Amino acid sequence: MSALDRILEAAAEARADGIRQSSDRPRERRAGEQPGPALVRVRADRMELRESTTEDGALHFTGYASVYDRGYEMWDFFGPYTEQVTSGAGARSLANPELDVPLVLAHDSLRRIARTTNGTLTLSEDEQGLLADAPSLDAGDADVAYIAPKLRSGLVDEMSFRFVITDGSWSSDWTEYHIEGYDIHRGDVAIVGYGANPYTAGSGLRGQQLPKLEELTESDLRDLERRLDLERSRRGGITRSAGMTFAELCDIDRGTVLPPALV
């Protein structure tokens, strides 16, 4: 069994024992760099900025803040797993007549360039995902002027959204979590610089962007196991002995496979 398989298996086994029912949400879900509601970042399949049809020099932005039914890597209290947002998961939230969601840069609440409450942003769902449509961005706004050339040149081509999970379920083997409902009211949709790898890890790894698991070499995975053992030892747990599997290590104390990190 490869190191990757051992890491995934150990996380799934610990999760199976540590979660009471399949509808429980991921514990201490990690997906970003800021505290608060969860983040999911995706490479936009279609993000466009073009001249508006109005005569005031406005710009028209469209992009998918989330792509549905497509798995991405996440970490929770127990370790790595695959997560995906299910088609229609935002329907109830988007129907909220008081829906308040801004379009922002890099999840900075003060760098707003459109907002649902003043009619400059519309959010909708289709078979692909959560579509953000801002048809009249003010080209004279400093933030619009900053991001527009980066969008046109392809220097920035990803989006993200901030939300709260309201409904979901784990697969029978505890390796996948499907978000079946989310609330985006007072969250945001954001244009971000880098979103292909949305999680960070804690002490010893804090602030570093980890590569996707499938991109790690066997040597990288063994090093990750070693670092996890060292972190468990630092927290007062028991490191792996010569005859102990990684799954057995995770049975001890039911601690975190990766230490908590800022979300």
Secondary structure, DSSP 8 states (H G I E B T S, - for coil): --HHHHHHHHHHHHHHHH-SSTTS--TT-B-SSSSSSEEEEEE-SS-EEEE-SSSS--EEEEEEEEETT--EEEEETTEEEEEEE-TTTTHHHHT-TT---EEEETTEEEEEEEEGGGTS-EEEE-SSEEEEEEEEE-TTSHHHHHHHHHHHHTS--EEEEEEEEEEEEE-TTSSEEEEEEEEEEEEEEEEES--SS--BB-TTTBT-B---GGGS-HHHHHHHHHHHHHHHHHTT-----TT--HHHHHHSTT--SS-----
